[in-house]
């Protein structure tokens, strides 16, 4: 795995070991990794309130200058092993680098890997001013910049672009929760379905599976299987995302329109994009959501149903 680390990620490990040495620790923890990432990526940490959030992470200025990359000539001989949580974070970082179509493991992948395995640390870092969504946005900007910088190389590699469409409709009934895009929208009716009836998530699954040539949502999550009874449709998206990873397909963009007479959905779109993006491991900016009414016509116009149309664009 270490051979995939870029120069900054290798220096991050050095800084982490440096922080562990200062703490007289026998192992490198995720907090030490976080200190190393902070040293290498000051642009992500410059405005954070680390101490106020309860994060005891060493300042970048406390770590020694002029690092020597571990394994190179002149590197300190004393080795400090990683603890299990730090090892898990590095393993997760390798998978995330692949998901984001990066041949190298970078410090930002390590940071995301740490947060994926430590909910408490994630909450504290969010309180400090850095959420997982912020990190996804940073990666998305980084990828866009890299593609623009190396456009000649990228175009010569004949990238594959695939598109898929999705559609779903559910009847509405009183006494059921209205779940759309992974969140509950306050209303007196909700969709009738085997799972939570989330039309937006279902339509997105169909679009993604279609773009990848993997069939449809009924094939992977049949309503005859009791394990999906009442299940969150975000689990469907997580599983679909893993299938895309296996085929080295990356989500470029998702576009969707939800058709519902009422209530108004616009105020809930930010939360929906956050929930959907987290389940798919992408940035919220890669998801566009729209809402339409049916002008009072048909079953949707009468408030008897809800529907969604989606388009997914993949690159591989």
FITOR-270228 format. One line per 8 residues: number of its first residue (from 0); their letters; for each residue x, y, z of C-alpha. Coordinates in Angstrom, 3 decimals. Layout:
residues N
NUM) A) X,Y,Z  ...
This chain:
residues 316
0) XXXXXXXX) 0.000,0.000,0.000  2.776,2.443,0.979  4.113,2.501,-2.575  0.863,4.247,-3.627  1.446,7.146,-1.213  2.413,10.386,-2.944  5.193,12.580,-1.533  2.820,14.582,0.681
8) XXXXXXXX) 1.224,11.444,2.122  4.665,10.022,2.915  5.631,13.240,4.656  2.317,13.073,6.520  3.349,9.730,8.012  6.690,11.244,9.012  4.958,14.162,10.729  2.598,11.727,12.466
16) XXXXXXXX) 5.554,9.757,13.808  7.127,13.035,14.876  3.956,13.917,16.806  3.901,10.470,18.431  7.527,10.943,19.516  6.712,14.313,21.086  3.854,12.654,22.986  6.174,9.800,24.028
24) XXXXXXXX) 3.625,7.434,22.554  4.417,3.819,21.742  2.075,3.907,18.740  0.962,6.343,16.050  -2.721,7.134,16.600  -5.292,8.786,14.332  -4.706,12.047,16.230  -1.050,11.842,15.259
32) XXXXXXXX) -2.071,11.194,11.648  -4.368,14.197,11.897  -1.443,16.329,13.091  0.573,15.178,10.088  -2.259,15.977,7.690  -2.641,19.380,9.327  1.045,20.024,8.674  0.814,19.024,5.010
40) XXXXXXXX) -2.588,20.600,4.243  -2.722,23.948,6.073  -5.328,25.218,3.587  -7.921,22.863,5.089  -7.097,23.648,8.714  -6.245,27.368,8.719  -9.658,28.568,9.964  -10.528,25.668,12.256
48) XXXXXXXX) -11.018,25.964,16.002  -9.299,22.753,17.011  -8.780,23.292,20.734  -12.318,24.641,21.249  -13.751,21.458,19.751  -11.837,19.237,22.174  -9.315,17.981,19.606  -5.875,17.666,21.188
56) XXXXXXXX) -3.971,17.779,17.913  -0.496,19.251,17.832  0.052,22.529,16.010  1.970,22.327,12.743  4.640,24.616,14.231  5.370,22.053,16.969  6.544,19.434,14.478  10.168,19.333,13.357
64) XXXXXXXX) 11.148,21.012,10.115  12.759,19.460,7.026  11.228,15.986,7.188  12.925,12.973,5.704  10.481,10.628,4.017  10.391,7.271,5.860  12.359,4.656,3.971  14.730,7.162,2.348
72) XXXXXXXX) 18.407,7.603,3.171  18.838,9.712,6.264  15.450,8.881,7.761  15.362,8.413,11.563  16.003,4.808,12.489  13.463,4.567,15.317  10.223,3.024,14.123  6.886,3.676,15.831
80) XXXXXXXX) 4.092,1.339,14.737  0.582,2.410,13.833  -2.216,1.514,16.206  -5.171,-0.460,14.812  -7.365,2.592,14.201  -4.574,4.269,12.226  -4.044,1.092,10.187  -7.772,0.938,9.440
88) XXXXXXXX) -7.708,4.585,8.347  -4.876,3.886,5.908  -6.704,0.875,4.465  -9.820,2.996,4.051  -7.754,5.742,2.404  -6.543,3.281,-0.238  -10.124,2.374,-1.121  -11.192,6.023,-1.196
96) XXXXXXXX) -8.317,6.939,-3.516  -9.574,4.278,-5.924  -13.144,5.564,-5.581  -12.020,9.067,-6.513  -10.070,7.703,-9.512  -6.692,8.660,-8.030  -3.716,6.380,-8.632  -1.979,7.911,-5.607
104) XXXXXXXX) -3.066,7.961,-1.986  -2.973,11.595,-0.833  -3.308,13.224,2.618  -6.928,14.154,1.892  -7.753,10.462,1.384  -6.130,9.714,4.745  -8.231,12.430,6.363  -11.438,11.028,4.928
112) XXXXXXXX) -10.369,7.517,5.919  -9.886,8.675,9.517  -13.344,10.231,9.655  -15.031,7.175,8.133  -13.757,5.024,11.000  -14.230,7.394,13.931  -17.686,8.946,14.384  -16.691,10.837,17.544
120) XXXXXXXX) -13.656,12.397,15.880  -15.823,13.293,12.891  -18.266,15.160,15.153  -15.467,17.067,16.849  -13.855,18.012,13.560  -17.240,19.195,12.281  -17.589,21.353,15.407  -14.146,22.739,14.662
128) XXXXXXXX) -15.430,23.819,11.237  -14.506,20.977,8.879  -17.249,18.538,7.854  -17.010,15.440,5.677  -18.929,17.379,3.016  -16.189,20.049,3.055  -13.586,17.362,2.453  -15.600,15.866,-0.419
136) XXXXXXXX) -15.889,19.349,-1.940  -12.136,19.824,-1.619  -11.529,16.500,-3.392  -14.002,17.409,-6.132  -12.217,20.738,-6.714  -8.871,18.965,-6.658  -10.050,16.446,-9.247  -11.450,19.190,-11.482
144) XXXXXXXX) -8.181,21.095,-11.244  -6.133,17.985,-12.014  -8.273,17.175,-15.037  -7.967,20.740,-16.329  -4.202,20.782,-15.780  -3.678,17.484,-17.557  -6.424,17.787,-20.175  -4.170,16.668,-23.016
152) XXXXXXXX) -3.182,13.494,-21.185  -6.743,12.767,-20.090  -8.154,13.168,-23.588  -5.513,10.859,-25.020  -6.509,8.077,-22.623  -9.983,7.698,-24.208  -12.028,7.968,-21.026  -15.335,6.112,-21.039
160) XXXXXXXX) -18.405,8.214,-20.240  -21.678,6.357,-19.520  -25.152,7.761,-18.831  -28.206,6.125,-17.304  -31.794,7.171,-16.609  -33.966,6.308,-13.633  -37.636,6.603,-12.727  -39.763,5.680,-9.746
168) XXXXXXXX) -43.317,6.307,-8.541  -45.057,5.474,-5.266  -48.589,5.870,-4.013  -48.991,8.140,-0.991  -50.935,7.121,2.102  -51.705,8.772,5.424  -49.772,7.651,8.471  -46.507,6.941,6.633
176) XXXXXXXX) -43.284,8.984,6.768  -42.416,11.021,3.681  -38.792,10.012,3.032  -37.141,11.740,0.067  -33.418,11.732,-0.620  -32.675,9.988,2.653  -34.359,12.548,4.927  -37.814,12.835,6.430
184) XXXXXXXX) -39.919,15.716,5.102  -42.730,16.779,7.479  -46.065,15.882,5.871  -49.260,13.984,6.666  -48.699,11.387,3.926  -45.856,9.104,2.901  -45.021,6.591,0.155  -46.303,3.037,0.205
192) XXXXXXXX) -43.433,0.639,-0.438  -41.522,-2.446,0.681  -38.594,-0.335,1.914  -38.960,3.289,3.022  -40.405,4.194,-0.396  -37.777,6.876,-1.124  -38.523,7.603,-4.810  -35.495,9.842,-5.257
200) XXXXXXXX) -33.007,7.284,-3.935  -34.703,4.513,-5.916  -34.591,6.487,-9.160  -30.934,7.386,-8.575  -30.112,3.704,-8.006  -31.784,2.799,-11.293  -29.896,5.535,-13.154  -26.528,4.475,-11.706
208) XXXXXXXX) -27.130,0.779,-12.328  -28.282,1.545,-15.858  -25.211,3.649,-16.629  -22.998,0.795,-15.414  -24.975,-1.855,-17.319  -25.918,-3.626,-14.083  -29.639,-4.086,-14.527  -32.150,-2.329,-12.288
216) XXXXXXXX) -33.038,-1.825,-8.648  -35.501,-4.744,-8.658  -32.697,-7.121,-9.604  -30.470,-6.129,-6.694  -33.094,-5.239,-4.053  -36.263,-7.267,-4.821  -39.392,-6.442,-2.857  -39.771,-10.182,-2.218
224) XXXXXXXX) -36.682,-10.170,0.036  -37.682,-9.616,3.686  -34.303,-8.102,4.601  -35.224,-4.934,2.667  -38.558,-4.575,4.475  -38.648,-1.009,5.819  -34.933,-0.529,5.004  -33.426,2.891,4.345
232) XXXXXXXX) -32.963,3.377,0.621  -29.603,5.020,1.351  -28.354,1.464,1.899  -29.313,0.742,-1.713  -27.162,3.669,-2.836  -24.222,2.552,-0.674  -24.358,-0.925,-2.200  -24.662,0.523,-5.701
240) XXXXXXXX) -21.632,2.713,-5.047  -19.603,-0.374,-4.118  -20.622,-2.058,-7.374  -19.385,0.985,-9.280  -16.092,0.911,-7.360  -15.548,-2.714,-8.343  -15.826,-1.680,-11.994  -13.664,1.434,-11.473
248) XXXXXXXX) -16.507,3.716,-12.479  -16.658,7.179,-10.918  -19.797,9.271,-10.518  -19.356,12.498,-12.451  -22.783,14.074,-11.982  -26.351,13.275,-10.914  -29.425,15.252,-11.948  -32.937,14.646,-10.638
256) XXXXXXXX) -36.434,16.059,-10.616  -38.993,15.066,-7.972  -42.654,15.493,-8.953  -44.943,16.173,-6.006  -47.897,18.512,-5.587  -47.010,19.398,-2.015  -45.189,20.059,0.282  -42.504,22.322,-1.184
264) XXXXXXXX) -39.167,20.491,-1.360  -36.722,23.316,-2.150  -35.905,24.118,1.509  -35.011,20.437,2.084  -32.669,20.032,-0.906  -29.408,20.923,0.941  -30.027,18.183,3.533  -31.002,15.705,0.799
272) XXXXXXXX) -27.835,16.415,-1.183  -25.723,15.935,1.945  -27.366,12.594,2.769  -27.195,11.289,-0.798  -23.594,12.450,-1.298  -22.454,10.790,1.938  -24.039,7.461,0.994  -22.352,7.535,-2.435
280) XXXXXXXX) -18.995,8.948,-1.278  -19.160,11.998,-3.562  -19.404,15.765,-3.095  -22.855,17.385,-2.691  -21.927,19.668,-5.597  -22.100,16.645,-7.887  -25.839,16.299,-7.247  -28.452,18.619,-8.728
288) XXXXXXXX) -32.032,18.451,-7.456  -35.211,20.011,-8.820  -38.892,19.844,-7.869  -42.004,20.134,-10.013  -45.735,19.871,-9.435  -48.114,18.109,-11.805  -50.313,21.200,-12.107  -53.135,19.468,-10.263
296) XXXXXXXX) -53.568,16.769,-12.899  -53.452,12.985,-12.561  -52.717,10.982,-9.424  -49.711,13.152,-8.560  -51.751,16.343,-8.987  -54.428,14.935,-6.708  -51.842,14.254,-4.008  -52.121,10.494,-4.404
304) XXXXXXXX) -48.581,9.774,-5.621  -44.986,10.982,-5.878  -42.501,10.355,-8.708  -38.878,11.079,-9.619  -36.850,11.158,-12.846  -33.031,10.993,-12.711  -29.955,10.953,-14.927  -26.526,9.666,-13.857
312) XXXX) -23.229,10.303,-15.633  -20.286,7.983,-14.896  -16.658,8.076,-15.977  -14.265,5.175,-16.124
